[in-house]
Amino acid sequence: MPNHIFGRSTKGALPTAVAGDGCYLIDASGKRYLDGSGGAAVSCLGHSNAAVRAALHAQLDQVAFAHTGFFTSEPAEQLADTLVAAAPEGIERVYLVSGGSEAVEASLKLARQYFLEIGQPQRHRVIARRQSYHGNTLGALATGGNEWRRAQFAPMLVETSHISPCYEYRERAEGESLEAYGLRAADELEAEIQRLGPESVMAFVAEPVVGATAGAVPAVPGYLKRIREICDRHGVLLILDEVMCGMGRTGYLFACQEDGVSPDMITIAKGLGAGYQPIGALLVQGKIYDAIAAGSGFFQHGHTYMGHAMAAAAANAVLGEIQSRDLLMRVRAQGEKLDAALRAELGQNPHVGDIRGRGLFRGVELVESRETKAPFDPARKLNARIKAEAFAAGLICYPMGGTIDGQRGDHVLLAPPFIIEDAQIDELVGKLSGAIRVALAA
């Protein structure tokens, strides 16, 4: 049978997923895979949630799509109301899109237009962090600081400044407290703003908990509050990218709530639709919307499928499940169990350097030497070996390379469904440990 799919890779054939059962996916041969990473931190409710499926059936019987140039829809209006009610202080408007890259792209364009509308056209520069990831469209890719992803497209990317990540395992000095390190890391933003000229800086973009490129690296206490103070001092917009870490993944609907920070914009996706529909959103402070409303009255942006009724219906059902089943508390409880299980199984492994994260968003960093934190030779492709071994054993996880600088370092990202049971945590950790053991021996 010919294959005309242009997939992520031209090498090898993938199994065909034919069914979902809670935390498991099932392929055409009947093999079951425990989804230990939610795909890419997407499937927060598992793969067979009855309430979300029923909501989609009901919406399909009403209206599937009406272009937002002509209509709004009840699901979209409801979703915006629900998100704003739960969002950090000052967030008043929701711009619905179809995914994380779109949300970040919209945030950058809105930031630029905001400053044009309020009479500060000189502001156009963006500052982000090394080893960040904000999406694959050109604006989002330029903002991200992962050199491997950026390299071949560099001539097409708008100039962006990148400061150090908040990466306690590798960046905190011996004897330095977490708080002191956080302030030192945050103060790099002040220095970069001054270097560029405060009047030219438009926005600072950061993930509260770094996902794919570094493996669930959380901001240390006080870091984001200092970042907020610096942005306020210079009139710079703070955009927090919660595409991966938001929507309950860390045990809070918005990850930045744990840090006590209200940004100017928040981008969300992945867990918002839980994989049942493609959807993302940009949440913005009222002052930004009001500036557009008082000026041109038109955000010069848009996508055909923004505010899609089916996608919004799915997101409403997902949020309904999270809230009605008290899944945020469950994420915190199961996250502690997952962390404890990882530490019990891997904590003494001489090649496990760090176990970190929040809620059901955990990372395991692998090193050649725990004492020096030296990474493995990238030529070993350790992360790819772990992924292959885990998959063969029936575990989906998210290993990546280039943890340190886009080239060196290996980690495994875990983001299982919020409904994961204790026995499934044991299965996940057991299979991951076995995959790491086999990969290290290869």
C-alpha positions in Angstrom: 0.0 0.0 0.0 1.6 3.3 -1.0 2.3 5.9 1.7 1.8 9.6 0.7 2.1 11.1 4.2 4.9 13.6 4.6 5.7 12.9 8.2 8.1 14.2 10.8 10.8 11.8 9.5 11.4 10.0 6.3 13.1 7.1 8.1 11.2 4.1 9.3 7.5 3.2 9.5 5.3 4.2 12.5 2.7 1.9 14.0 -0.9 3.0 13.4 -2.8 4.2 16.4 -6.4 2.8 16.3 -7.8 3.2 19.8 -7.4 4.9 23.2 -8.2 3.6 26.6 -7.6 5.9 29.5 -3.8 6.4 29.8 -3.1 4.0 27.0 -2.9 4.1 23.2 -3.4 0.9 21.2 -1.9 0.2 17.8 -3.3 -1.9 14.9 -1.6 -5.0 16.3 -3.3 -4.6 19.6 -0.2 -3.5 21.5 -0.8 -1.1 24.4 1.4 1.9 25.1 1.3 3.8 28.4 1.3 7.5 27.4 3.9 8.7 29.9 4.3 12.1 28.2 0.8 12.9 27.0 2.2 12.9 23.5 3.9 16.2 24.0 2.2 17.2 27.3 -1.2 17.2 25.4 -3.4 14.4 26.5 -4.1 15.5 30.1 -7.4 13.5 30.3 -6.2 10.4 28.6 -7.5 9.1 25.3 -11.1 8.0 26.0 -12.8 10.8 28.1 -16.6 10.3 27.7 -17.5 13.9 28.7 -15.3 15.5 26.0 -16.5 13.1 23.4 -20.1 13.7 24.2 -19.5 17.5 24.1 -18.1 17.2 20.6 -21.0 15.1 19.4 -23.4 17.6 20.8 -21.7 20.6 19.1 -21.4 18.8 15.8 -25.2 18.5 15.8 -25.5 22.3 16.2 -22.8 24.0 14.2 -19.2 23.0 13.5 -17.7 26.1 12.0 -18.7 29.7 11.4 -15.9 32.1 10.3 -15.1 34.7 13.0 -15.1 37.5 10.4 -18.9 37.1 10.5 -20.0 35.3 13.7 -19.1 34.5 17.2 -20.2 31.2 18.8 -21.5 30.1 22.2 -18.7 27.7 22.9 -16.1 30.4 22.1 -17.8 32.9 24.3 -18.1 30.4 27.2 -14.5 29.4 26.9 -13.3 33.0 27.1 -15.4 33.6 30.2 -14.1 30.5 31.9 -10.5 31.2 31.2 -10.7 34.9 32.3 -12.5 33.8 35.5 -9.6 31.5 36.4 -6.7 33.7 35.0 -4.2 35.8 36.9 -5.2 39.3 37.9 -5.7 41.8 35.0 -6.3 39.2 32.3 -9.5 40.3 30.5 -9.5 39.0 26.9 -8.9 35.8 25.1 -7.8 35.4 21.5 -8.5 31.9 20.3 -6.2 30.1 17.9 -5.4 26.5 16.8 -2.2 25.8 18.6 0.8 27.0 20.6 2.9 28.4 17.8 0.0 30.4 16.6 -0.6 31.7 20.1 3.0 32.9 20.5 3.0 34.4 17.0 -0.1 36.3 17.9 1.4 37.6 21.1 4.5 39.0 19.3 2.4 40.8 16.7 0.0 42.1 19.3 2.8 43.4 21.4 4.2 45.3 18.4 0.8 46.7 17.5 0.1 47.7 21.1 3.2 49.9 21.2 2.2 51.5 17.8 -1.3 52.2 19.1 0.1 53.9 22.3 2.6 56.0 20.4 5.8 54.1 21.1 6.8 52.9 17.6 10.5 52.6 18.6 9.7 49.5 20.7 10.3 46.3 18.6 13.0 44.2 20.3 12.2 40.9 22.0 14.3 39.3 24.7 13.9 35.6 25.5 16.2 32.9 27.1 18.6 30.4 25.8 17.3 26.9 25.7 13.7 28.0 25.4 11.2 26.8 22.9 8.2 28.9 21.8 7.1 27.3 18.6 8.0 26.5 15.0 6.5 29.4 13.0 9.2 31.9 12.1 8.4 34.6 14.8 8.1 32.0 17.5 11.2 30.1 16.3 13.2 33.4 16.4 12.0 34.0 19.9 13.0 30.5 21.1 16.6 30.0 22.1 17.2 26.4 21.0 20.1 26.6 18.6 19.5 23.2 17.0 16.0 24.2 16.0 17.1 27.7 14.9 20.3 27.0 13.0 19.2 26.1 9.4 16.5 28.9 9.4 18.7 31.6 11.0 18.9 33.8 7.9 15.1 34.0 8.0 14.7 34.8 11.7 14.2 38.3 13.1 16.9 39.3 15.6 16.1 38.3 19.2 18.3 38.7 22.3 18.7 35.6 24.5 19.8 35.7 28.2 20.6 32.8 30.5 17.8 30.4 31.4 16.8 29.9 35.0 18.5 26.5 35.2 19.3 25.9 38.8 20.9 22.4 38.3 23.7 23.8 36.1 23.8 27.6 36.8 23.5 28.0 40.6 26.9 28.5 42.2 28.1 26.4 45.1 26.8 27.9 48.4 24.4 30.3 46.6 20.8 30.1 47.8 18.0 29.4 45.5 16.6 32.9 46.0 20.0 34.6 45.4 20.5 32.6 42.3 17.0 33.5 41.0 17.7 37.2 41.5 21.1 36.9 39.8 19.5 35.1 36.8 16.7 37.6 36.6 19.0 40.6 36.7 20.5 39.5 33.3 17.2 40.9 31.9 18.0 44.3 33.4 21.4 44.2 31.9 20.2 43.2 28.5 17.5 45.9 28.5 20.1 48.5 29.3 22.4 47.2 26.6 19.7 47.4 23.9 18.2 50.6 25.2 15.1 50.4 27.3 13.1 52.6 24.8 13.6 49.9 22.1 12.5 46.8 24.0 9.0 45.5 23.4 8.7 42.2 25.3 10.3 39.5 27.4 9.1 36.0 26.7 9.7 33.0 29.0 8.3 29.6 30.0 7.5 29.5 33.8 8.6 25.8 33.6 10.7 25.1 30.6 9.4 22.1 28.7 10.7 20.3 25.6 14.2 21.8 25.2 15.4 21.4 28.8 13.1 18.9 30.5 10.7 20.4 33.1 13.0 23.1 34.5 11.0 25.3 36.9 11.7 28.9 37.8 13.2 29.1 41.3 11.5 31.1 44.0 11.5 34.9 43.4 12.8 34.7 39.8 9.6 35.6 38.0 8.7 38.3 40.6 12.0 40.0 39.9 11.4 39.6 36.2 8.0 41.3 36.6 9.5 44.2 38.5 12.2 44.7 35.8 9.6 44.6 33.0 7.4 47.1 34.9 10.3 49.5 35.5 11.0 49.7 31.8 7.5 49.4 30.3 8.3 46.1 28.8 5.5 43.5 28.2 5.9 40.2 30.1 4.7 37.3 27.9 4.6 33.9 29.7 4.5 30.9 27.4 2.4 28.2 29.2 1.7 26.2 26.0 3.3 23.1 27.6 3.3 23.8 31.4 -0.2 25.5 31.6 -3.8 24.2 31.9 -3.2 22.2 35.1 0.1 20.4 34.1 1.9 21.8 37.2 -1.1 21.5 39.6 -2.3 25.0 38.9 -4.5 26.0 35.9 -1.9 28.6 35.1 1.7 27.7 36.1 2.6 31.3 36.9 0.0 31.3 39.7 2.4 29.2 41.8 5.0 32.0 41.3 2.5 34.7 42.3 3.0 36.6 39.0 0.5 38.3 36.6 1.9 38.6 33.1 0.7 40.9 30.4 0.0 38.0 28.1 -0.2 34.2 28.5 0.0 31.7 25.7 -1.7 28.3 26.2 -2.5 25.3 24.0 -1.8 21.5 24.4 -3.7 20.6 27.5 -6.5 23.1 26.7 -7.9 20.8 24.1 -6.3 17.6 25.7 -5.8 16.3 22.2 -9.5 16.0 21.4 -9.3 19.1 19.2 -6.5 21.4 18.1 -6.8 24.7 20.0 -4.7 27.4 21.7 -5.3 30.8 23.1 -3.6 34.1 23.8 -4.8 35.7 27.0 -4.2 39.4 27.4 -4.4 42.2 30.0 -7.3 44.6 29.6 -5.0 47.5 29.0 -3.7 45.9 25.8 -7.1 45.2 24.4 -8.3 48.7 25.5 -5.4 50.3 23.6 -6.4 48.6 20.4 -10.1 49.5 21.0 -9.3 53.1 21.6 -7.0 53.3 18.6 -7.4 51.5 15.3 -10.0 49.1 16.7 -8.5 46.3 14.6 -5.8 43.7 15.4 -4.1 43.2 12.1 -3.8 39.4 12.4 -6.0 36.4 12.1 -6.4 32.7 11.2 -9.2 30.9 9.4 -9.9 28.5 12.2 -9.6 30.8 15.2 -12.5 30.5 17.6 -13.5 27.2 16.0 -16.8 26.1 17.6 -15.8 22.4 17.8 -12.4 23.2 19.3 -13.9 25.6 21.8 -16.6 23.0 22.8 -13.8 20.4 23.4 -11.9 22.9 25.5 -14.9 23.8 27.6 -15.5 20.1 28.3 -11.8 19.7 29.2 -11.9 22.6 31.7 -15.2 21.2 33.0 -13.5 17.9 33.8 -10.5 19.5 35.4 -12.7 21.6 37.6 -15.5 19.3 38.5 -13.2 16.3 39.2 -10.8 18.5 41.2 -8.0 17.3 39.0 -5.6 20.1 40.0 -5.3 18.6 43.5 -4.9 15.2 41.9 -2.1 16.5 39.7 -0.2 17.7 42.8 -0.8 14.5 44.7 0.1 12.2 41.8 3.0 14.5 40.9 4.5 14.0 44.3 4.1 10.2 43.9 5.7 10.3 40.5 8.6 12.3 41.9 9.1 10.0 44.8 9.0 6.9 42.6 11.6 8.4 40.2 13.9 9.3 43.1 13.5 5.8 44.6 14.2 4.1 41.3 16.7 6.4 39.7 18.0 8.6 42.5 21.1 6.5 43.1 21.8 5.8 39.4 25.3 7.2 38.7 24.1 8.6 35.4 21.0 10.4 36.6 22.1 14.0 37.4 18.8 15.7 38.2 15.2 14.9 38.8 13.0 18.0 38.7 9.7 19.5 37.8 6.2 20.4 39.2 3.0 18.4 39.3 2.8 15.9 36.6 5.5 17.6 34.6 8.8 16.0 35.4 12.3 15.8 33.9 15.2 13.4 34.3 18.6 14.7 33.2 21.2 12.1 32.3 25.0 12.7 32.8 28.2 10.8 32.2 29.4 11.9 35.7 27.2 13.0 38.6 30.2 14.6 40.2 31.2 16.9 37.3 27.7 17.0 35.6 29.5 16.2 32.4 27.0 15.2 29.6 27.3 12.2 27.4 28.9 12.5 24.0 26.1 13.6 21.7 27.3 11.0 19.1 25.9 8.3 21.4 22.4 9.6 20.8 21.4 8.4 24.3 18.1 10.2 24.2 17.1 8.5 21.0 18.1 5.1 22.4 16.0 5.6 25.5 13.0 6.7 23.4 13.3 3.6 21.2 13.7 1.2 24.1 10.8 2.7 26.1 8.5 2.5 23.1 9.4 -1.1 22.4 8.5 -1.8 26.1 5.1 -0.1 25.6 6.0 3.3 27.1 5.6 6.7 25.4 8.0 9.3 26.9 9.7 12.4 25.5 13.5 12.2 25.6 15.5 15.0 24.0 19.1 15.9 23.3 20.9 19.3 23.5 19.6 20.0 27.0 22.5 22.3 27.9 23.2 24.3 24.7 21.2 22.7 21.9 24.0 20.1 21.2 25.1 18.6 24.5 23.0 16.9 27.2 20.2 14.4 27.4 17.0 14.4 29.3 13.6 12.6 29.5 10.4 14.7 29.8 7.4 13.1 31.5 3.9 14.5 31.4 1.3 11.7 31.9 -2.4 12.2 32.0 -3.9 13.8 35.1 -5.9 10.6 35.6 -2.8 8.3 36.0 -3.2 5.7 38.8 -0.6 4.6 41.3 -0.1 1.3 39.5 0.5 3.2 36.3 3.1 5.4 37.9 4.9 2.2 38.9 4.6 0.9 35.4 5.9 4.2 33.9 8.9 4.4 36.2 9.7 0.7 35.9 9.7 0.8 32.1 11.6 4.1 32.0 14.2 2.7 34.3 14.6 -0.4 32.1 14.9 1.7 29.0 17.6 3.9 30.5 19.5 0.8 31.7 19.4 -0.9 28.3 20.3 2.4 26.5 23.3 3.0 28.8 24.6 -0.5 28.2 24.4 -0.2 24.4 
